[in-house]
């Protein structure tokens, strides 16, 4: 038999438009749970599931449109990068080397 347990969690980050949650509970040999995800297209997908005895995993999936305040902008149109010609080289004529020092021996 499955020992009893329960857990839940949620994550919300408006900057990255991440919004999901989950909860699950085991009691008397059965497991029930649910998780929700806000998809990029603005739809909230809710999966409610259960496992009782030998029934296996039984899931029910529902979707609903998120309120405008929760819905992200979606994927949107792709942004085309702007490529331009490389800048002209910024070098001129070679510089003249400095004159070498003159070696003049001194004799006493």
N, C-alpha and C positions, 0 to 999 in steps of 0.2 A: 504493500500500500504506500501511497504517497504521503509523506508527513505534511501536516498543515503548515501553510506559510501564506504571506501576503506581501505584496510590494507595489509601489507606484512611483512614477517619476514624470517629469515634464521638462521640456527645454523650449525656451522662447528667446530669439535673438532677432530683433527687428532689422538690424543692419544687414544681416545675411539672409533675412526672410526665412529663418528656421523656426518652425513651430510644430512640435509633436509631443505626444504624451502616451503613457501606457500604464496599465494596472492589471494585476493578476492575483488570483487567490486560489488556494487549494484547501478543500475541506471535505471530509468524509470520502476520500478517494477520488474526488472529481476536481477538475481545474476549470475555472472560468476566467475570462479576461477580455480586455479591450485595448486597442491602441488607435490613436488618431494622428493623421498627418495632414498638414496644409501643403498641398502640392503647388508647384510653380504656376499652374494655370488658374489658381484661385479656388480650387475645389478642396473641401475638407473630406478626406476619405476616412471612414470609421470601420474598423474590423472588430467584430465581437465574436469571440470563439469560446468553445467548451470542449472538454474531453471527459466523458463519463464512462467508466468501466472499459469495455472493449470497443466502444463506438468509434474510436479514432478521433482525429482532429476535425471538428465541425465548425465552419466559419460562416459568418454572414457579413457581407460587405455592403456598406451604404455610402452614398456620396451626397454632398449638399454644397451649394455655392456659399463661399465664405462672405461675411459682410465686407463691404468695400474697405473698411479700416483695417481688416486682417489680410485681405488678399494682396498678394504681391503684384508687381507689374507684369508678371509672367516672363516668358523668355524674350519677347520683343524681337524686333528686326535686328539682324546681325549688323555690326558696325564694320564698315569697310575701312581698312587702314589707309592713311594718306601717305603715299610714297612720293618723294620728290627727287630731283637730281641732286647728287652729292654736291657740297659746296666746292668752289674752285680752290685749287691748292693755294696756300698763302705763303709762298716762298719766292724769293727773288734771285738775282744773280749771286753767284758765290762770292763770299767776302775774300779780300786779299789777305793772305797770312801776314802776320806781324814780321818785320825784318828780324833776322837772327842777330844776336849780339856779336859785335866784332871782337875777335880775340887778338889782343895786342900784347905780346910778351914784353915784359919790362926787364931790362938787363941792368945790372948795377955797374 
